[in-house]
């Protein structure tokens, strides 16, 4: 990817927008963002990942920032508490060579090196999650013929992945 990708930051949506045609095509082919006409709209997690890797500059209110700290300083209201576990998982998956697409909420669509696609749900250690919601995650993945994976981020930032499937106990 070309050094110096320029991302315009939309403070209303907290998304980034890339407009340079060649860059849009290249990022899109690598599963970054969502096309909107000739533009590519990047989620906050994708924008942060490109900043962390030193591959982007973000223009915010007439200022240019080239690191995540600068973006957080200018647009702290965009960084909800659950952003950090999401970034931890996104970065880990991308750094492992996976193609990752944010789906909204706490989930990603992930394509591995063999072409298998999964839905990864991000959970945080000690955050209460009902068993009903966990079952709904698994059922949603299964209804789309996808494998569900839970990515659990510890309080120290460690990450553990669990592939999840529904079982039917045999009584007998």
C-alpha positions in Angstrom: 0.0 0.0 0.0 1.2 3.4 -0.9 2.7 5.5 2.0 0.8 8.6 2.9 -2.8 7.6 2.4 -4.8 10.8 3.1 -8.0 10.2 5.0 -10.6 13.0 5.5 -12.2 12.6 8.9 -16.0 13.0 9.2 -16.6 14.2 12.7 -20.4 13.6 12.4 -20.0 9.9 11.7 -16.5 9.4 13.1 -15.6 7.7 9.9 -12.7 8.3 7.5 -13.1 9.0 3.8 -10.5 8.2 1.1 -11.1 9.9 -2.3 -7.9 9.2 -4.3 -9.0 6.7 -7.0 -5.9 4.4 -7.0 -5.8 4.3 -3.2 -9.5 3.6 -3.0 -9.1 0.7 -5.4 -6.1 -0.7 -3.5 -7.7 -0.4 -0.1 -10.9 -1.9 -1.3 -9.2 -4.9 -2.8 -7.6 -5.5 0.6 -11.0 -5.5 2.4 -10.7 -2.0 3.9 -13.7 0.2 4.1 -17.0 0.3 2.1 -17.3 1.9 -1.3 -19.7 4.8 -1.6 -19.6 5.9 -5.2 -16.0 6.9 -6.0 -15.1 7.2 -2.3 -14.1 4.6 0.3 -15.6 5.0 3.8 -13.4 3.7 6.6 -14.7 2.8 10.1 -12.9 4.4 13.0 -11.2 1.0 13.7 -9.8 0.9 10.1 -8.7 4.5 10.3 -6.9 3.8 13.6 -5.2 0.7 12.2 -3.8 2.6 9.2 -2.6 5.4 11.6 -0.9 2.8 13.9 0.9 1.3 10.9 2.2 4.7 9.8 0.4 4.3 6.5 -2.0 7.3 6.7 -2.5 10.9 7.6 -5.9 12.0 8.8 -7.2 15.5 8.1 -9.4 16.7 10.9 -10.9 20.2 11.0 -8.1 21.6 8.8 -5.3 19.9 10.8 -3.3 16.8 9.8 -2.5 14.1 12.2 -0.2 11.1 11.5 -0.6 9.1 14.7 -3.5 7.7 16.7 -2.8 9.9 19.8 -3.3 13.0 17.6 -6.7 11.7 16.4 -7.8 10.8 19.9 -6.7 14.3 21.1 -8.8 16.1 18.4 -11.8 13.7 18.3 -11.9 12.0 21.8 -15.7 11.9 21.6 -15.5 9.3 18.8 -13.6 6.8 21.0 -16.2 4.9 22.9 -15.1 2.7 25.7 -15.5 -0.5 23.6 -13.3 0.9 20.8 -10.1 -0.3 22.4 -11.0 -4.0 22.5 -12.3 -3.8 18.9 -9.0 -2.2 17.8 -7.0 -4.9 19.7 -8.8 -7.7 17.8 -8.8 -5.9 14.5 -5.1 -5.2 14.7 -4.3 -8.8 15.7 -6.3 -10.3 12.9 -4.8 -7.9 10.2 -1.3 -8.5 11.6 -1.9 -12.2 11.1 -2.7 -11.7 7.4 -6.5 -11.9 7.7 -8.9 -9.8 5.7 -11.2 -8.1 8.2 -14.4 -6.1 7.6 -16.2 -4.4 10.5 -19.9 -5.4 10.5 -21.0 -2.9 13.2 -21.6 -3.4 16.8 -19.0 -5.8 18.2 -18.4 -8.0 15.2 -16.1 -8.5 12.2 -16.3 -10.6 9.0 -12.9 -12.3 8.7 -11.5 -14.1 5.7 -8.4 -16.3 6.5 -5.5 -17.2 4.3 -7.4 -20.3 2.9 -10.5 -18.3 2.0 -12.6 -19.5 4.8 -15.0 -16.8 6.2 -16.0 -16.4 9.8 -17.8 -13.9 12.0 -15.7 -12.8 15.0 -17.6 -11.4 18.0 -15.5 -9.3 20.3 -16.1 -9.7 24.0 -14.4 -8.2 27.0 -13.3 -10.0 30.1 -15.5 -9.3 33.1 -18.2 -7.6 30.9 -21.5 -9.2 31.5 -23.0 -10.9 28.5 -26.1 -13.0 28.7 -26.1 -16.6 27.5 -29.1 -15.6 25.3 -27.0 -13.0 23.5 -24.1 -15.5 23.1 -26.5 -18.0 21.6 -27.9 -15.4 19.3 -24.4 -14.6 18.0 -23.9 -18.3 17.2 -27.3 -18.7 15.6 -26.8 -15.6 13.4 -23.5 -16.9 12.2 -25.0 -20.4 11.6 -28.0 -18.9 9.7 -25.5 -17.3 7.3 -23.5 -20.6 7.0 -20.6 -19.1 8.8 -18.5 -20.2 11.8 -18.8 -18.1 14.9 -15.6 -17.1 16.8 -15.5 -15.3 20.1 -12.5 -13.1 20.6 -12.1 -12.4 24.3 -9.9 -9.4 25.3 -8.6 -9.6 28.8 -8.2 -6.6 31.1 -4.5 -6.6 30.3 -5.2 -6.6 26.5 -4.4 -10.3 26.0 -6.5 -12.0 23.3 -8.0 -15.5 23.2 -10.1 -16.9 20.3 -12.7 -19.5 20.7 -14.5 -21.2 17.8 -18.1 -21.8 18.8 -20.7 -24.2 17.5 -24.1 -25.3 18.6 -24.3 -28.9 19.9 -27.2 -31.1 20.5 -26.7 -33.3 23.5 -27.7 -36.9 22.9 -29.9 -38.4 25.6 -29.8 -42.0 25.9 
